Amino acid sequence: MSAQRPLEDGIVKDFKVNLSYGAYLRLDDVLGAQHPVSVPEHHDELLFIVQHQTSELWLKLIIHELKAVQEYLAKDELRPALKGLARVKHIQRTLTEQWSVLATLTPSEYAEFRSFLGTSSGFQSFQYRAIEFLLGNKNRDMLRIFDDQPGARALLEDALLTPSVYDEFLHFLARRGHQVPAEILQRDVTEPYDYHAALVPVFREIYENAEQNWDVYEACEELVDLEENFQLWRFRHLKTVERTIGFKRGSGGSSGVGFLKAALDLTFFPELYAVRTEIGVPR
């Protein structure tokens, strides 16, 4: 038995004209984008860079998908919107699992090159902020951080001015005949979404009559999955930071673990959680 597999006759070998795998993916650019700054270069800095660069690529895809979900909901096309949310959920799981790779970086290893990072910090990830904006956690003050990055600021401004995924979903429910309060439909979408008690009965009606509202019932659960995945990602981030730097301040000036803990209290779809207390309780 041969240990070598011969190339099949039909395999393309000439790429002077044909498009190659590396050219299509721009691998020279991608694989050449890792530039450690530690002097002398520390072995583990490449792990740190690759971890964050791959995360940013996945965040880019989440933004791409969430924007499509917004458009589908605005056109009352719920099925492809649900497909988009399902894809985002799988990306989220991949992002969460990635923390286990960075967690192999010990405190002493990270200390060897952390000082070379200067004031750079994941807090400055404009794509992460854009996702929060797209899901309804908007904060106009964040724009100032990206004044020197016109492309990043433009992305965030667009997300700030556009109805969030949840806003679009609530408008969709209203067009389907559900009694979404007018003040929610007319709210200022540049402001962060706040809890509205009057919306809870709308979701209770959907959940307690699931057979008659199956598609929106499913959409509600998809949104809850998305938020839960986001919280799991935040928690793994917090624990990875805690095991790597303890309670030191973040390199970008944040309080570090304390700042990340506060983020666990943020919610995107508060009524979808509040309704769970009401379901099954006599009216």
N, C-alpha and C positions, 0 to 999 in steps of 0.2 A: 504493500500500500504506500502510495506516494505521500510525502508530508507537504508537498507543494501543490497548490491548485492552479492550473494553467489559466491564463486569461482567455475568455471566450472570444471568438472571432468578431462578434458584433460590438464589442466594447470600444467606445470612442477613445482614441489615444492622441489625436491631433487637436490642439486648442489654439492654434494660430488664428482660426476663424470661429470655431465652435465655442460656445459659452461654457466655461468650466464651473465646477462647484465653488471653488475659491473666489472666482471673479464675481459670480452671482451674489455670494454672501459678503463680498468685500472683505475677505478674511485678512488681507494685508493690513487694512485699516483697523479691523476689530482686534486682531491678535497683536497689533503694534501699538495699542492704546494703553498698555500697562507700563507706567513709568514710575517705579519706586523712587522716593525722594530721600530715604534714609542714607546716611553716610557714616560708616560703610553700609552698603545695601544689606538690609536684614532679610534673611530667608523668608520669614513669615509675612512680610509686607505684601508679597504677591497675592497670598490668600486674601488679605484684607481688601485689596483693590479689586480682585476678580469677584469676590462676594458682592461688593457694592455695585460694580458695573453690571453684573448679571441681574441683580435686583432692579436696577434702573431700566434694563431692557424689558423685564416682565411688567414693570409699572407702565412703561410706554404702551404695551399691549393692553393692559387694563383700561387705560385712558381711551384707546382706540375702540375697545368693545363697549365701554360705558357710553361713549358718545353715540354709538350706533343704537344702543338700547334707548337712549333719549329720543332719537329720531323715530325709531319704530313705535314707541309709545305715543308720540305726537301724531302719528299716522294711524293709530288704533290697530297696529299690527302686533298683537301680544305674543303670538307664537315665536317669531324670530327674536323678540325682546327676551323671552324666556331662554332661548338658546344662548343668547349673548351672556345672560346672567350665569347660566350654567358653566360657560367657558371661564368667566371671571372667577367663579368658585374654585375651579381646578387650578388656575394660576395662583390663587391665594394659598392653596394648600402647598404648592411647590415653594412659594416664597416663605411660608412658615417653616417648612422642613429645612430650608437652606440655613436657618439659624444654627442647626446642629453642626454644620460644617465650621462656621465661625466660632462656635463654642469650643472647638479644639484648640483655639488660641489661648494660651494661659496668660495670667496677669504679667508674669515676668517677661514672656515673649513680646506681648504688646507694648510693655514699657520700654522695650529696646528701640521702638521707632515712633511711638505716639507723639513725642515732642516735635517730630518733623512735620506733623500734619498741620501745625499752626492753628488757625481758627476755623479750618474746614470741618464741617460737621454734617451728619445726616439730617439735622434740623433744617439744613438749607436745600433739601431735595425739593425742587419745584414740582416735580412730577407727583411726589407723595402729596404735596399740598393741593395739586390740581384734583387728585382723586378725592380728597376730603371735600373739596368744593363741589365736585360733581355729585357727591352723595349728600350734600346739604350742610356740611359743617364749614360754613363760609366765614372768612375773617379778612376784611378789607385791609387791616393793618399789616397783614403778611406781604402785601404787594411791595412795601417799602424795602423789604429784604432783597428784592430782585430788581432794584432800580438800575443796576449796572449790567443786567442781562435782559435786553429788550425782548428776545424771543420767549424767555421764561415768563416775563411779566405779561406779555400779550396772551399767552396760554392761560394764565391765572385770571386775567381780566375777563377773558371770554367765558371761563367757567363761573366767574363771579356774577356776570350779567345774565347767564343762561339759567332757565329753570333746572333744578337738580333732577336726578333720576326719580326721586320721591315726589317732587312737584309734578313731574310729567305723569307719574302713576296716578296721583290723586286727581289730576285733570281727566285722565282716561276713565277712572271710576265714575266721575261725574257725568261724562258723556255716555256712559253705560247705564245711567239711571240711578246710581247710588247717591245718597243725600249728603254729599260732601259740603260742609258749611262754606258759604260764599266768602267769608273773611279769609279762609285758607286759600281758596282759588285766586283771590285778589291780593294776596300778600306780596310784600316787596321781596323778590327772589334774591336780592343781593345781601339780605340779612340771613344769619344762621337760622335754621328751622327750629322752632320751639314747639313743645308739647301742646296739643289742643285736645282738651277733654271731650269736646263735642264730636270729635272724629272717632272716638272709641266705639260708640254704638254702631257706626257704619261697619267697622271691622267685625264687631260681634255678630251682626246680621249675616255677614259673609261666612264667617266660621260656623255659625250654628245652622246655616243652610248651604253647606258645602256642595251638595249634589246639584243645586240650582245655580251655583256660582263657581263651578269647579276651576275654570281657568284663572279667575282672579284669586281664588282661594290658593291655588298653586303658586301664583305670583307672590302673594303675601309670604308664603313659606320660603320662596326663593330669596326674597329680600331679607328675611330673618337669618337664613343661612349665610348670606353675604355679610351681614353685620357681625354675626358670630365668628365667622372666619377672620374678619378684620380685627376683632378683639383678641382672638387667639394669636394672630400675628403680633399685635401690640404686646401681648403678655410675653411671648417668646423673645421679642426684642428686649423688653425690660430685663428678663432673667439672664439673657446673654450679656447685656451691659453690666448687670450686677455682678456676675461671676468673673467678668474680665477687668473692670475698673473699680468695683465696689461702689462707694458713695462719693467718688470724686465728681467735680463739676465736669460737664460736657466740654469738649474742645471748642464748641461754638459759643460757650458762655451760659448754656442752660444749667439747671440744677442737676442734670443727669438723671439718675434713677427716680428722684422725686418728680421731675417733670414728666417722665414716662408713666409714672403711676397715676398722675392726674389725668392723663389721656384716657385711661381705662374707664373713667366716668362719663366720657362723651358717648352720645348715642345718635344714630342717624334716623331711625324710624321708631320713635318712642311709643307711639300708639299701638304698634304691632306687638310690643311687649306688654303694654298696659292692658290690652284686651284679654290677655291670658288669665288675669285675675277675675275677669267678669264672666268668662265662658263657663257655663254649667251652674251659675249662681242664679237662683230665682229672681225674676225681674220685679 
